[in-house]
Amino acid sequence: MNENRTYKVVKTNSMLAVGVYLLLSLAVLIYGFFKIDLFFANKLLLLILGLLLFTLIEYLAHRFLYHSGEDYKNEANWQYTVHGVHHAYPKDEGLLAMPIPLAILLGALFFALFYVIMGEYTYLFWPGFFFGYAAYLYIHYIIHARRPPKNWFRYLWKHHHLHHHKFDDKAYGVSSPLWDIVFGTMPPKKQQAKTDT
């Protein structure tokens, strides 16, 4: 990164962010469970749908907002500030999460949008959505800060490393490859099998 740039990249402690977002999600979820009169299965379904929507938003933002052309590689463009710098320095743990106040503001805006659409059901849907963000941050953190685990996270680790090191136009999903499968942005199968770094 060019140290003479006029902007400053704000670094964030990912694990602190994950803790804050989990607590917020849990508080709203507990409130929603007691406030909303629905069968338990329906409450759980709203929570899961919120989580699923987050994975879609994560994929779409990563693909179409952060990787809109080659702009994310150019330090003069905003995409570099919010995402390209992470590609330039993938091991810098402070560049894995957006600042906590900004994330909470965006979370509140999503809450307001969901409330306009679904009313009080938002108290069950939004926690799934924000929990999805916390899970995404945790997964992204372990992918970049730790060696590949010997459990099911290993696949996500390989998938994201293909995005960083071989195919920046594929493998946009960090917390799940679901939308890469749906939208045809999976890396070639032989590359998936080869990656074991």
C-alpha positions in Angstrom: 0.0 0.0 0.0 1.3 3.5 -0.9 1.8 5.2 2.5 1.6 8.6 0.8 -2.2 8.2 0.1 -4.4 10.9 1.5 -6.9 8.3 3.0 -6.4 6.1 6.0 -7.5 2.5 6.1 -9.3 1.9 9.4 -8.3 -1.4 11.0 -10.7 -3.4 13.1 -10.3 -6.3 15.6 -12.4 -9.0 13.9 -12.9 -11.1 17.1 -14.2 -8.1 19.0 -16.5 -7.3 16.1 -17.8 -10.9 16.0 -18.5 -10.8 19.8 -20.4 -7.5 19.5 -22.5 -8.7 16.6 -23.3 -12.0 18.2 -24.5 -10.2 21.4 -26.6 -7.8 19.4 -28.1 -10.7 17.4 -28.8 -12.7 20.5 -30.4 -9.8 22.3 -32.8 -9.0 19.5 -33.5 -12.8 19.0 -34.4 -13.3 22.6 -36.7 -10.3 22.5 -38.3 -11.6 19.3 -38.8 -15.1 20.6 -40.8 -13.7 23.6 -42.6 -10.9 21.6 -43.7 -12.7 18.5 -46.5 -15.3 18.8 -45.6 -18.0 16.2 -44.9 -21.7 16.4 -41.3 -22.4 17.2 -40.7 -23.9 13.8 -41.9 -20.7 12.1 -39.6 -18.6 14.4 -36.7 -20.9 13.4 -37.6 -20.6 9.8 -37.5 -16.7 9.9 -34.1 -16.9 11.6 -32.8 -19.3 8.9 -34.2 -17.2 6.1 -32.4 -14.1 7.6 -29.1 -16.1 7.6 -29.7 -17.2 4.0 -30.4 -13.7 2.8 -27.1 -12.5 4.4 -25.2 -15.1 2.4 -26.8 -13.8 -0.8 -26.0 -10.2 0.1 -22.5 -11.2 1.0 -22.0 -12.8 -2.4 -23.6 -10.0 -4.4 -21.7 -7.3 -2.6 -18.4 -9.1 -3.0 -19.0 -9.8 -6.7 -20.7 -6.7 -7.9 -19.7 -4.0 -5.5 -16.1 -4.9 -4.4 -15.1 -6.5 -7.7 -16.6 -4.2 -10.2 -13.9 -4.4 -12.8 -10.3 -3.8 -12.0 -11.1 -0.7 -9.9 -10.5 -2.6 -6.7 -6.8 -2.9 -7.6 -6.3 0.8 -8.1 -5.5 2.8 -4.9 -7.2 5.9 -6.3 -10.6 4.1 -6.2 -12.9 3.6 -3.3 -13.1 -0.2 -4.0 -9.4 -0.4 -3.1 -10.0 1.3 0.2 -12.9 -1.0 1.2 -11.7 -4.2 -0.4 -8.7 -4.1 -2.7 -6.4 -3.3 0.2 -7.4 -6.7 1.7 -6.4 -8.4 -1.5 -3.1 -6.6 -1.5 -2.5 -7.6 2.2 -4.6 -10.7 2.9 -2.7 -11.6 6.0 -3.3 -8.3 7.7 -5.9 -9.3 10.4 -6.9 -5.6 10.9 -8.2 -5.4 7.3 -10.7 -8.3 7.6 -13.7 -6.4 9.0 -15.3 -3.0 8.5 -15.3 -0.6 11.5 -17.8 -1.7 14.2 -19.8 1.6 14.2 -20.2 1.4 10.5 -21.3 -2.2 10.6 -23.8 -1.4 13.4 -25.2 1.5 11.3 -25.6 -0.7 8.3 -27.2 -3.4 10.5 -29.7 -0.8 11.8 -30.5 0.3 8.2 -31.2 -3.3 7.2 -33.3 -3.7 10.4 -35.4 -0.6 9.4 -35.8 -1.9 5.8 -36.8 -5.4 7.0 -39.3 -3.8 9.5 -40.9 -1.8 6.7 -41.3 -5.0 4.7 -42.2 -7.5 7.4 -43.1 -5.6 10.6 -42.5 -7.3 13.9 -41.2 -10.5 12.2 -38.0 -8.5 11.8 -37.2 -9.4 15.4 -36.7 -13.0 14.3 -35.4 -12.4 10.8 -32.8 -9.7 11.4 -30.9 -11.7 14.1 -30.4 -14.5 11.5 -29.1 -11.9 9.0 -26.7 -10.2 11.5 -25.6 -13.6 12.9 -24.7 -14.4 9.3 -22.5 -11.3 9.3 -20.8 -12.4 12.5 -20.3 -15.9 11.1 -18.9 -14.5 7.9 -16.4 -12.4 9.9 -15.3 -15.4 12.0 -14.9 -17.6 9.0 -13.0 -14.9 7.1 -10.8 -14.4 10.1 -9.9 -18.1 10.5 -9.3 -18.4 6.8 -6.7 -15.6 6.8 -5.2 -15.9 10.3 -5.0 -19.6 10.8 -3.7 -22.6 9.0 -6.3 -24.8 7.3 -8.2 -26.8 9.9 -8.9 -30.5 9.6 -12.6 -30.1 9.7 -15.4 -28.9 7.4 -14.0 -25.3 7.5 -11.1 -26.6 5.4 -13.3 -26.5 2.3 -14.2 -22.8 2.9 -10.5 -22.1 3.5 -9.6 -23.6 0.1 -12.5 -21.9 -1.7 -11.5 -18.5 -0.5 -7.8 -19.0 -1.2 -8.7 -19.8 -4.8 -10.5 -16.5 -5.0 -7.4 -14.6 -3.6 -4.6 -16.4 -5.4 -6.0 -17.8 -8.6 -9.4 -16.6 -9.6 -10.4 -13.2 -8.4 -13.4 -13.5 -10.7 -14.7 -16.6 -9.0 -15.4 -18.0 -5.5 -17.0 -14.9 -4.1 -18.8 -16.7 -1.3 -16.8 -16.7 1.9 -19.2 -18.1 4.4 -20.8 -20.5 1.9 -20.2 -21.6 -1.7 -24.0 -21.8 -2.3 -24.3 -18.7 -4.4 -21.2 -19.5 -6.4 -22.9 -22.8 -7.3 -26.2 -21.1 -8.1 -24.6 -18.3 -10.2 -21.9 -20.3 -11.9 -18.8 -18.7 -10.3 -17.3 -21.8 -8.9 -13.6 -22.3 -9.7 -12.8 -25.1 -12.1 -13.1 -28.5 -10.4 -9.5 -29.6 -11.1 -8.3 -26.4 -9.3 -10.6 -27.1 -6.4 -9.1 -30.6 -6.0 -5.5 -29.3 -6.4 -5.6 -26.6 -3.7 -4.3 -28.0 -0.5 -2.1 -25.1 0.8 
